[in-house]
Amino acid sequence: MRKKKRIRGISLLLTLVLLMTFSMNVFASEKFGKIDEEQIVFKDLNLNPVQEYTGIDKRGEAYTVKIEPSSARATNAWKISYTAVLFNCWFTVQLTNNKVTTVWDEGYTTIGCNVTSESLTKTSTYGQYRLGVQSWDGVISFSGYLRATATGSGNDVTITNTF
């Protein structure tokens, strides 16, 4: 009996921590795209270097896409991240003269899921981190990508995700 109360207490505490963790402000300027992908344009990164957008994915789950200066000592390096309840991923992109010059430092965390595939791609216009994810019991399975595209004339970034 005492053990069950303890487990319930721990479960309640973890639930509250998760709820508090995912309450964030929104600073993205525009959102547009197709049904299967979300495109968020982040502008004026020199004036407002940390920006994020919170939305609802096609499975009805809340997610946040964020851009922030990278902790790497590189000029115009930005950490791009996607945060959801069971799945988070990120990578770093460096921009020079509205072109993607380098992508690196990709990673992910999951709760109750396995990453079945991953790849990091760079072209002159975008950096992309693609992942395949499956729940441990095999009930949930999806794949998608997080892409940062250099746009505009001031190293503006359009982030596209298909998770």
C-alpha positions in Angstrom: 0.0 0.0 0.0 2.7 2.4 1.0 4.7 1.5 -2.2 1.7 2.3 -4.4 1.3 5.7 -2.9 5.0 6.4 -3.4 4.8 5.4 -7.1 1.7 7.6 -7.6 3.5 10.5 -5.9 6.5 10.1 -8.1 4.3 9.8 -11.2 2.4 12.9 -10.3 5.7 14.8 -9.7 7.1 13.7 -13.1 3.9 14.7 -14.9 4.0 18.2 -13.3 7.7 18.6 -14.3 6.9 17.7 -17.9 3.9 20.1 -18.0 6.1 22.9 -16.6 8.9 22.2 -19.0 6.8 22.5 -22.2 5.3 26.0 -21.5 7.2 28.4 -23.7 6.8 31.8 -25.4 6.4 32.2 -29.1 8.5 34.7 -31.1 8.4 33.4 -34.6 7.3 35.9 -37.2 5.6 33.8 -39.9 4.2 30.3 -40.4 3.2 28.7 -43.7 3.5 25.4 -45.5 1.7 22.2 -46.7 -0.3 19.8 -44.5 2.7 17.4 -44.2 5.3 20.0 -43.2 5.5 23.1 -41.1 7.6 26.0 -42.2 8.5 28.7 -39.7 10.4 31.8 -40.8 12.8 33.3 -38.2 13.9 36.8 -39.0 16.1 39.5 -37.5 18.3 36.9 -35.7 21.0 39.6 -35.0 18.4 41.6 -33.0 16.5 38.7 -31.5 18.9 35.7 -31.5 16.7 33.3 -29.5 13.3 32.6 -31.2 10.8 29.8 -31.0 7.5 28.6 -32.3 5.1 26.2 -30.6 2.5 24.3 -32.6 0.4 21.1 -32.8 1.6 18.2 -35.0 -0.5 16.0 -37.2 -0.8 13.5 -34.2 -2.3 16.3 -32.0 0.8 16.6 -29.9 2.4 20.0 -28.9 5.9 20.7 -30.2 8.4 23.6 -30.2 10.9 24.6 -32.9 13.7 26.8 -31.6 16.7 28.6 -33.1 19.4 30.0 -30.8 23.1 30.9 -31.1 25.3 27.8 -31.0 27.6 27.3 -28.0 30.4 26.6 -30.6 32.8 29.3 -31.2 31.8 29.9 -34.8 30.4 33.0 -36.4 26.7 32.8 -37.5 26.3 29.3 -36.0 22.8 28.4 -34.9 21.4 25.5 -33.0 18.1 24.3 -34.5 15.9 22.2 -32.2 12.6 20.3 -32.3 11.1 19.4 -28.9 8.0 17.2 -28.4 6.7 15.1 -25.6 8.5 11.8 -26.5 11.0 13.0 -29.0 13.6 15.8 -29.3 16.2 16.4 -31.9 18.7 19.2 -32.8 21.6 20.1 -35.0 23.9 23.1 -35.7 24.1 25.1 -38.9 26.5 27.8 -39.9 25.5 30.5 -42.3 27.7 32.8 -44.4 26.3 35.2 -46.9 22.9 33.5 -46.9 24.4 30.1 -47.6 24.8 27.1 -45.4 28.5 26.4 -45.0 28.6 23.7 -42.4 26.2 21.4 -40.4 27.2 19.4 -37.4 26.5 18.5 -33.7 23.3 16.5 -34.4 21.6 14.6 -31.6 18.3 13.3 -30.2 16.6 12.1 -27.0 13.6 9.9 -26.8 11.3 8.5 -24.1 9.8 5.1 -24.9 11.1 5.2 -28.5 14.0 4.0 -30.6 15.6 5.9 -33.5 15.7 3.4 -36.4 17.5 5.7 -38.9 19.2 9.1 -39.0 21.2 11.2 -41.5 22.6 14.7 -41.6 22.6 16.5 -45.0 24.1 19.8 -46.2 23.5 21.7 -49.4 24.4 25.3 -50.1 20.9 26.4 -49.2 19.9 24.1 -46.3 21.0 21.7 -43.6 18.8 18.8 -42.7 18.6 16.2 -39.9 16.4 13.2 -40.9 15.2 10.6 -38.4 13.1 7.5 -38.3 11.5 6.8 -34.9 9.5 3.8 -33.5 8.0 3.2 -30.1 9.4 0.3 -28.1 6.1 -1.7 -28.5 6.0 -0.9 -32.3 2.6 0.8 -32.1 3.9 4.3 -33.1 6.3 4.7 -36.0 7.1 7.9 -37.9 9.9 9.5 -39.8 10.6 13.1 -40.7 13.2 15.8 -40.9 14.2 19.1 -39.4 15.6 21.5 -42.0 17.1 24.9 -41.7 17.1 26.9 -45.0 19.0 30.2 -45.4 16.5 32.8 -46.7 16.3 36.5 -47.2 19.2 38.9 -47.3 20.1 39.0 -43.6 20.8 35.3 -42.9 17.1 34.8 -42.0 16.3 31.1 -41.5 13.2 29.1 -42.5 12.9 26.0 -40.4 10.8 23.1 -41.9 9.8 20.0 -40.0 7.8 17.0 -41.1 7.6 15.2 -37.7 
